Amino acid sequence: MKLLNLFVDESGSDNPKKGISKCYIVCGCLVSEYKRDELKIHADQIKFKYWGRTDIVFHSREIGRKEGDFSILKDKKIYQDFQNDLFNFLSLASVQLLVVLVNHKDAIKQNWNSQKIYKETAGVLIKNFILALLAIGESRGKLIVESASAEKDFVFHKTAGYFLSNGIKELNISYKDVQNVLTEISFVSKKNYDIEEQIADLLAFGAKL
């Protein structure tokens, strides 16, 4: 039985009428359970190389702004070396991505608000995760969401519960089929130091670009 995890992070403003971002992105990093230790070891090697410790969170905003722990990147040589190491790590990482993007201009035209955006993006992401698990076969999956707010967390929990109770009717997938593959949903913070959440954050920024 294959054990798979989908780590979920977001990027951009969830309110189409506020903020400077042109889109809202939800990014899922899909990784096999047995690959997690390998990812962490490689990431920790980079962190120890530049900071002498491993309790560093790769966060796209701080990296881009070269602030906080990443103020060392103001040194051009260090920045170039770090960039090479990080890109090499990401290119070799045994992960797959599930990305959902909402264009703010289109959302405004359709009168979408933040709540509607949460509902639609969570629905697409979780549905595709379920379909991926079914397509792979002999697999079970855990959904791990970076906690953002009570409202967003509730939408993810409610959406997962809907599929677990109703299945995917338009594709003739029963609730029993869903319950066989989607076994858990949990919420974590950046302080959990999951490298998969950090990868989701980095590649959500890449998807926006």
Solvent accessible surface area in square Angstrom, and as a share of the most:
residue,aa,sasa,rsa
1,M,135,0.60
2,K,106,0.45
3,L,91,0.45
4,L,11,0.05
5,N,3,0.01
6,L,0,0.00
7,F,3,0.01
8,V,3,0.01
9,D,9,0.04
10,E,47,0.21
11,S,19,0.12
12,G,32,0.31
13,S,30,0.19
14,D,30,0.15
15,N,44,0.22
16,P,11,0.07
17,K,154,0.65
18,K,138,0.58
19,G,62,0.60
20,I,178,0.91
21,S,24,0.16
22,K,166,0.70
23,C,11,0.07
24,Y,7,0.02
25,I,0,0.00
26,V,2,0.01
27,C,0,0.00
28,G,0,0.00
29,C,0,0.00
30,L,11,0.06
31,V,2,0.01
32,S,29,0.19
33,E,70,0.32
34,Y,172,0.66
35,K,47,0.20
36,R,65,0.24
37,D,106,0.55
38,E,71,0.32
39,L,6,0.03
40,K,101,0.43
41,I,99,0.50
42,H,82,0.37
43,A,1,0.00
44,D,27,0.14
45,Q,110,0.49
46,I,16,0.08
47,K,5,0.02
48,F,126,0.52
49,K,129,0.55
50,Y,38,0.14
51,W,37,0.13
52,G,46,0.44
53,R,103,0.38
54,T,59,0.34
55,D,70,0.36
56,I,0,0.00
57,V,29,0.17
58,F,0,0.00
59,H,37,0.16
60,S,17,0.11
61,R,147,0.54
62,E,60,0.27
63,I,22,0.11
64,G,55,0.53
65,R,156,0.57
66,K,54,0.23
67,E,71,0.32
68,G,56,0.54
69,D,56,0.29
70,F,1,0.00
71,S,47,0.31
72,I,56,0.28
73,L,1,0.00
74,K,138,0.58
75,D,70,0.36
76,K,177,0.75
77,K,136,0.57
78,I,59,0.30
79,Y,65,0.25
80,Q,89,0.40
81,D,45,0.23
82,F,2,0.01
83,Q,49,0.22
84,N,79,0.41
85,D,39,0.20
86,L,9,0.05
87,F,118,0.49
88,N,86,0.44
89,F,12,0.05
90,L,33,0.16
91,S,86,0.56
92,L,129,0.64
93,A,18,0.14
94,S,50,0.32
95,V,31,0.18
96,Q,124,0.55
97,L,72,0.36
98,L,34,0.17
99,V,63,0.36
100,V,18,0.10
101,L,87,0.43
102,V,14,0.08
103,N,64,0.33
104,H,11,0.05
105,K,151,0.64
106,D,70,0.36
107,A,1,0.01
108,I,73,0.37
109,K,160,0.68
110,Q,111,0.49
111,N,135,0.69
112,W,53,0.19
113,N,90,0.46
114,S,24,0.15
115,Q,79,0.35
116,K,71,0.30
117,I,0,0.00
118,Y,16,0.06
119,K,127,0.54
120,E,57,0.25
121,T,2,0.01
122,A,0,0.00
123,G,16,0.16
124,V,65,0.37
125,L,1,0.00
126,I,0,0.00
127,K,54,0.23
128,N,61,0.31
129,F,0,0.00
130,I,0,0.00
131,L,53,0.26
132,A,24,0.19
133,L,1,0.00
134,L,63,0.31
135,A,89,0.69
136,I,73,0.37
137,G,26,0.25
138,E,131,0.59
139,S,4,0.03
140,R,111,0.41
141,G,0,0.00
142,K,78,0.33
143,L,0,0.00
144,I,15,0.08
145,V,7,0.04
146,E,26,0.12
147,S,53,0.34
148,A,55,0.43
149,S,48,0.31
150,A,89,0.69
151,E,86,0.38
152,K,25,0.11
153,D,24,0.12
154,F,124,0.52
155,V,9,0.05
156,F,18,0.08
157,H,102,0.45
158,K,131,0.55
159,T,18,0.10
160,A,1,0.01
161,G,29,0.28
162,Y,116,0.44
163,F,18,0.08
164,L,48,0.24
165,S,75,0.48
166,N,50,0.26
167,G,1,0.01
168,I,2,0.01
169,K,139,0.59
170,E,120,0.54
171,L,88,0.44
172,N,142,0.73
173,I,25,0.13
174,S,50,0.32
175,Y,96,0.37
176,K,123,0.52
177,D,56,0.29
178,V,0,0.00
179,Q,88,0.39
180,N,93,0.48
181,V,13,0.07
182,L,5,0.03
183,T,71,0.41
184,E,78,0.35
185,I,39,0.20
186,S,35,0.22
187,F,68,0.28
188,V,25,0.14
189,S,57,0.37
190,K,65,0.28
191,K,152,0.64
192,N,83,0.42
193,Y,78,0.30
194,D,20,0.10
195,I,7,0.03
196,E,2,0.01
197,E,7,0.03
198,Q,7,0.03
199,I,0,0.00
200,A,0,0.00
201,D,11,0.06
202,L,17,0.09
203,L,43,0.21
204,A,0,0.00
205,F,78,0.33
206,G,39,0.37
207,A,44,0.34
208,K,70,0.30
209,L,158,0.79
